[in-house]
């Protein structure tokens, strides 16, 4: 097995990201976004672009750094710790990987000129293979008709990656978000981020809009989805770590009957259990990043183990955080509730625990 020790570049990247986000991307930014009715702060995203984060998976020839998937996971994890919202996952990870896989230019992502919405889901659960949105042949192109839901960055992005069902099979398209016939309806979720339903009414696209080959949309999207699943797992790990840090800090300060509650053995045991779960999940996510960098086509197992573990760990972390804080843990005046809300949404995106546990079972030959 590949060693799970961070290399020097990764340590430097984590330190730089943590230093920046602790200042510029603290949880107060989430509150500001909520009050402004926006999914993320464009100024903060511009600063991330300037630091090269948008190009972490874009080649140097196209203006990126090409640092790789393990590096992308590090950035996602650090964003999770302070609940920073941005187009990073949908744009810098998923869209950049899809374009790279198909041999398309991704320089607009690295420069910050393009942000992407990911239009994959159509039902309450992640299931891209069940896509029903149609791509009907029309002249030298297609007409797209149907609906996509739970679209990350659906209101703000200027480009859309959309999976559609053509006669030849599932096909991935890269289209302008302002194209005629595309309607975007804001979707209110508990984490206050940018999500939308997208309605396609005979949206005309050309053959140049096809990412990869007609009928091979999952071929173009496969590694990109694995990369996104690993990165959202890393973000969930960051959410877990952020919630854990807030909880242990509270245990060291809160007193009952003049005694610091962190001295109670029962609470110490619960905190130690959560710490252990976070450590194991950290290894799973690091392994997923290494597998994506070294053998992306063979990374399904590592990625699904990471997503399943990250989902369970984040759920434990926020539940313990809320319970150990008592009533204030549920209020918006205190930050713990925001961790709980983000964990809930991120756990569903790109496949929930059940989806990934089932995939692990299939890969290991434990299920049909």
N, C-alpha and C positions, 0 to 999 in steps of 0.2 A: 504493500500500500504506500502511496505517496505520503511523504512526511507532512504533518499538519502544523508546521511551525511557519509563522509569517516571515517572509524575507525582508531584507532591509528596505526595499522600495515600498513594500506594503506597510511597514511600520511608519515610515515617513509620511505616506499618504494618509494613514489613519490619524496621526498626530496633527497634520495640517488641517484635515477635515474637522476634527474635534475642536481645534482652536478656533476655526472660523465659525462653525455652527453654534458653539456655546455662546458666542457673542452675537452674531448676526441672525442666527436662526433659532433663538430660544423660543419657548412656548408662547411668549407674548406675541410672536409673529402670527401664530394660529388665531389668537384672539383678534388681532388686527384684521386678518383676512375675513374672519367671520363677520365682524362689524362692517367691513367694506363690501360684503357680499361677493367676494372673489374666492376662487379656488386656491390661488397661490399669489405670492408677491412677485410681480414681474421684475422689480429691481433686484430682489434677492436672486432670482433665476439668472439675471444678467451677470451678476457677480460670480455665480457658479460657472457660467459659460466662460467668463474671462479666466477662471482658474483651470479651465480645460476639462471640467467634469462632463460637459455635454459630449465631448469627443473621446470619452474613455474607451469606447468600442469602435471608434472610427480610425481608419489607418492614418499614418502620418502623411502619406501622399495626398490624402483628402482633408488635411488640416487638423486631424485628431491626434491623440497620443497613443492609441492602440494598446493601452495597458492591459486589457483583458478582463475576463469575467470575474476573477477573484478580486480584482481592484474595484470593479463596479459594485460587488457585494459589500466591500468595505464602506464605500460611500453611502450605499443604501442603509447599512446598519447605523452609521453615524447620524443619518437623517432621522431614522426611527427614534433614536434616543431623545431628540428634542422635538419630535413630531413635526418636522419640516415638510411642508407640502411643496411639490414642484412637478414639472413634466418629466423628471428624470427617468422614472421607470418606463413609462409608455414611449418616450422619445429616445433618450440616450441609451437605453438598454434594448427594448423590444424592437422599435422601428429601425434603429441603427443596425441591429443584428440581422433583421430581415432583409434590409437593403444590401448589406454586405454579402449575405448568403446568395442573393440573386445577382451579385456583381454590379449593383447600381451605385450611383454617386450618393454619398451621405455627407458631403461637405457642408450642406445647409444645416444639418443637425449640429455639427461641430462648431459652426460659427454662431449658432443661436438663431439663425434666420428661419428655421423650420421647427415647429413643435407638432407632435402627432397625437391624434386620438386613436385608440385601439377599438375598432368596431368588430368584435368577435362574438359576444354573447347575444342570444336571442331569448333565452328563457331564464328561469330563476337560478339555474345551476350552470356551471361552466361545461360546455359541450360543443366545441367548434365543429366537430364532425357532423353534427345534426343541423348545420346551417341550412336555412330554408330561403333566405334572401336570394332572389334570382338574378342571374346575369344573362339576359336574353340577347342573342346575336342581333346586331343592328348595323348594317353596312360593314365598315371595317372595324367596328367596335362593339360595344354592348350597351344595354340599358339595364340599370340596377333598380330593382323594386323590392321593398320589404322594410323591416324594422330591426334595428339593433338596440339592445339595452345595456345598462351598466357600463357605458362607454367612458373610460377614464380620459380626462381632459376633453370631454365632448363639447363643452361650450367655448373653450379658449383656444384650442389648437387651430392652426391654419392648414394642416394636412390631415388626412384620414387614411388609415390602413383598414380596409374593409374586406372581409371574407364573404364570397358569394358563390352560389351554386350555378355553374354554367353547364351546358350540355355535356362537355367533356369532363366535368367534375369540379370540385371546389377550386376556386381561383382567387388569388389575392390581388387587390387593386390599391394603388397609391393615388389618391385624388385630392383636389383642392377642396377645402372645407366650405368654400363659398360657391360651389358649383350649383347651377340651377337644378331645382328639384330636391335638394337636400335640406331638410328642416331639422333644427336642433331644439330639443325641449329639455330644460334643466331638470335634473333629477336630484331631489333633496335627500341626502343620506346623513347618518348621524355623525360622520367624521368631518362634515363641513367642506369636503373637497369637491373638486370639479368632476361631476359625473352628469351624463345626459342620456336621453333616448334619441336616437337618430332615425329619421324617417326618410326613406329613399323612394321617390316617386318618378320613375322613368329617368333616372339620372344617367346622362349620356357620358360614356367613357370611351377611350380609344385603346388600341392595342398597346400603345406606349405606356399606358397606365398600369398594365399588368406587371406584377412583381414576380419574376421567375417565369414559369410556363403556364399557359392555360391548362386547367385541369390538375395542376400540381401545387395548389395553394398551400397545402400542409407541408410540402417539401420546402417551400420558401419560408414557411412560418415555424416549422418544427423547432429548430435550434433557438429561434427568437423567443418562442413560448417557454422553452426550458430556461433560457436566460432570465426571462421575466419572472418565472416561478422561483428561481434561485434568489433573485434580487428582492422580491417581495418577502421571501423567507428571511433574508438578511435584515430587511426593515422590521419585520416582526421580532427578530432577535433584539434589535435596537430598542423597540418598544418594551420588550421584556426587561432589558437592562435598565432602561430609563425608569420604568415603574418600580423595579427592585431597588434602585438607588434612592428613589423618593421614599419608598416604604422603610428601608433600613434607617434612613435619616430621621424619619418620624419616630421610629422605635427608640432611637437614642435620645429623643427630646421630650416625648410625651410622658407625663407622669400621671399615675393613679394612686391616690392616697399617699402622695409624697414619694412614690417609687417609680423610677424610670421603667416603662413597660418592656423595654428591650432586655431587661434582666429576667423576664419571665421565661422559664425553660420551654414552655409549650410554644411560645412565639419564636424562640431561638430555633427550635426544631423545624418549624415551618419555613423560616427564612433559610436555614441550611439546606432543606430539601429543594427549595426554589433555586438557590444558588447552584446546586448540583445539576438540576435540569437545564439551566442556562448554559453551563459548561459543556454538557453533552451536545446540546443543540448547536453550540458554537462550532464544535468539531464537525458536525454533520453539514453545516453550511460551508465551512471552509473546504470540506471534501467536495461538495457540489461545485464550488468555484474552480477547484483544481481539475475536476473531471471535464467541465465545460471548456477549460483552456487546453486540455491535453487530448481528450477524446469526446468531442461534443455530441457525436452520434450515439455514444454509448453512455450518456449521462442520465438517462431516464430514471434509473433506480436511485442514484445519488440525489437527484433533484427532488424526487417525490419523497424520499426519506427526510430531506431537509424541510420541505414544505409541511409535511405531516407533523414533524417534531416542532417546528417553529409555531405552528398553529396551536398545538396543545400547550407549549411552554408559555406563549403569550396569554392564552386563556387563563392559565394558572397564575401568572404574574399579576394580571390585572384584577383577578378575583381576590387574590391574597391582599393586594394593595388596597382595594376598596374595603375589604373586611377589617384589615388591621388599622385602617384610618377611621373606621366607624362611619357615622352618618355623613361627615364632611366629604368622604371619598366619593359620594354620589353627586355632589354639587358642582356646578360650573364655576363656582368661585374658587374651587380647588382644582389643581391640574390633573389629579389622578383619573377623574372621569373621562378626560380627553384621551388618555392612554387606552382606557377600556373601549371607547367608541372606535378609535382607529384600529385596534386589534380585531374588533368584530368585523369591520369592513374588509380589511386586508386579508383576513382568514378566508373569506369567501372568494376573493378575486383570484382568477386563474386556477381554480380548483380548491375545494375545501378539504378538510381532513378525510372525509369519506372517499372522495375522488382519488386522493393520492395514496391512501392506505390500500385501496382496491388495486391501484396500479402497481404498488409494491408487491402485493400478493400475486398478481398476474406474472410479473417479471420473475418472481421466485418460484413460479410453478405451483402456487398454493391455491389458485382459483382458476376457473374456466375462462 
